[in-house]
Amino acid sequence: MKLNKFVIGGLLILGAVVFLIANATTGSAQYFMTVDELMAKGPEVVDKNLRVSGAVIGDTIQYDPQTLTLTFEVAHVPADQAELEDEGGLAEALHEAVIDPSRARMTVVYVGVKPDLLRHEAQAIVTGSLGTDGYFHAEELLLKCPTRYEEAVPEQAGS
Amino acid sequence: MVAHFGFGILLISFFVTLYSAIAAAFSNPKVFARLFRSIPTSRTQRWANTLEKLDTPQRAASMVESARRAMLLTFPLITLSSVLLIYLLVNDHYEVQFVYEVTSRTMPTYLKVTAWWGGQAGSLLFWSWLMSAFASLVTLRRWDRDREFLPWVIFVSCFTLAFFVGMTTFYENPFKMFYQTSTGVEAYFFQPPNSVLFTPQDGNGLNPLLRHPGMVIHPPMLYLGFVSFVIPFAFAIAALVTGRTDDRWIRLTRRWALWAWLFLTLGLVLGGRWAYDVLGWGGYWGWDPVEIAAFMPWLTGTAFLHSVMIQEKRGMLKHWNMLLVILTYDLVIFGTFLTRSGVLSSVHAFAQSAIGPLFFTYIAITFIASVALVIYRWGSLKAETEMHSLLSREALFLFNNLLFMSILVVCFWGVIYPLTSELFTGAKVTVGPAFYERANGPLFAALLFLMGIAPLSAWGHSTLKTLGRAAWKPAVVAVLITAALYSFYTRNVSALVGFFLVAFVVLITLYEYWRGARARQKSQNENLFTALWNLTGRDRRRYGGYIVHLSIALMAIGILGIELFQIETQGTLELNQKVSLGGYDMEYRDIARFTGPDGREVTRAVIGIYQNGQYLGDLYPRIDYYFDSQQSMTIPGQRATMKDDLYILLVNWEPASATGATFKIYVNPLVNWLWMGSLLFLTGIIIAAWPDKDPVHVAVRTNKQIREASAAD
């Protein structure tokens, strides 16, 4: 009897926690996709909460400081680490993606402040959804410039 | 030369540490003899016989003494190699890889010194240094009553230390130097054949984001917290191995755990403050995996601090306390790894890093071995009394523990969810801050509620009636406050629930103080102030704890304010143009760009602030661009009051363009209560953890006091 009420109490808490986790997970899960996958799925994933990574094409960056509207294109980069390694690491893969005109590309629209790191061949990780207009409307924009953080070895002098 | 010397010292420290661990363990060969005895092969039986013959008191005593001296030697050794590293950092020895990575010529000297913990290799050395300092401190205490613990405390400390020193020596060595060979420049332990030393002109410099006072002291605080939690763990293991599983180990390490908790909390708060001041996104906590890694040991540590009281007072939850301290220890190791390794970008990077698998092996081994020990001693850890009432204080403490564990599970789930979903469904899915807020919000609320009622419940048995009698007055006042807030401030349900709970906790805690002081006033004939002072002094743990509860409530006000009521706007302003937000009017007055003293270019705007037409002063949001690391840093202009924070970021300004400058502006209501709360927190913990004046006397008195206290309760 005494044991029972503690067991019931514990189970209630456990149930509540499982519910909270399940509810919060389904409510805020974001699906990782590559530009290729997104283009292939197309209308199926319109308005779903997505997270897409791609290589920034420098020439396409446009920023209107009056409306704070930023648009740029990103080219497909593989998400799989092994594929990235085959292309010679992230920096090299980004470079390949940008110079290859046959790669799938996607236009990103972001309203907000233009980040300092947005530049040619940076990796953009955008969170948001694909609109019916075919543009990716980003709510969050993360940027990585892999070359800058891997300078453990200084440039060679002379020879 | 100096680098070689430092490397040599590090190598010696590693062997000394290893020796100390082994000597400490083998001072007690019968433990291993028993282990071998349990494996039924003739060879292991023979080993067991040999070990048993070695087990003489003289041998044991001399082995322990030898281990203790070796352990005491590690501190000067690691100090020496740290001093050598600092010498290299301060004197611009860029031929050393670590120095090249974390310092540059333009950095002021104090930053060069603190660059010690600015990179992975150095911070591992720093960790080891703290560990050896604490271990030495522990071995210097009086051991006469706890002789049997000593070898095992030394063993656990030195085992941990050996892992970290080994890691620093063989994998993440801060003394590696650059050599130029025919194939290029690379860092080596020793000079390779046909090579010359390569000295870069200047270093990379410490990441400018880390050049902030908060960031300078944040890692040491966090590490102090991490390392101090090793000591309770060492005593727990000693208790398990020796079979002295009463609450002696808990009493011995209570203060360690409190100080550890103090530093860990301070580290987390300082990290938040740094993010708020430096990262320029208007917040202080982003549920980033690195933050969660530091938060998880805090959760288990907090649960531990509460549940040990149940063991001391009621002799219950002994298994649970052991598991909590083990979990805390391994989360500390995990946190140390995650916060500095920079391998969080993906799981794959994780596996590729040289030290990742080592850390995981270490965590797995220590966890499995410790849990196995707990299972081995399961019988002797049985509870002395049973839990009867759902509302008794011990039951409420148990609920509090379950809630902390639930938050831990939520955090852990959030971190590993991308991995598991990829493994099982093939789809890469991640969860953001929204997940943590939605899942943890109700749990935090429940914790606040418990914080309110638990101090009112009695040990052993409480009913709704007794609790209600004690709580109804504060509850009524809290309802009135909430009603007032509903009419004048907000209609947001989460906010109202939150503010109600905060008011409830604050009122009950103050009421408890009041009742205690009144009782003293009557019985001892003291004035209210002396009564309060003496009340706190007599049971510092309890009343210090109440102050901590108050401070958490204050912090909750700040968190509710910024989470639920933050407002923001952004826009491009022409000179002398105005913008309004949250009752403030801001006028863009001036902007200038100039070169700062330490290799940065500063762009600084002047914003005039008005409220109701009244001029309040100027704010100077700015962007610092560091030439050597090609990185810019956005420093907000802040105006802090207890009501709200005005937080202005300069986002963009091109001198050539005529379009003006772009700003992002936040109004963060109540956020300063968070920082105020953390100061009060500090006070509370110091009251609870301050060492008693005379340990010999106190040992006698405490027993009497406890009896009095339990009689009173």
Interface residues (C-beta under 8 A of the other chain):
Chain A: K2 K5 F6 G9 G10 I13 A16 V17 L20 I21 N23 A24 T25 G27 S28 A29 Q30 Y31 F32 M33 R51 P65 Q66 L68 A79 Q81 G112 V113 K114 D116 T127 K144 R148 E151 A152 V153 P154 Q156 A157
Chain B: Q97 Y100 E101 F178 Q180 G184 V185 E186 A187 F198 P200 N204 S345 S346 H348 A349 E386 M387 H388 L390 A395 F399 L402 L403 S406 V409 V410 W413 Y417 P418 A427 K428 V429 T430 V431 G432 A434 F435 Y436 R438 A439 P442 L443 Q570 G571 T572 Q630 Q631 S632 L649 V651 N652 S657 T659 T662 K664
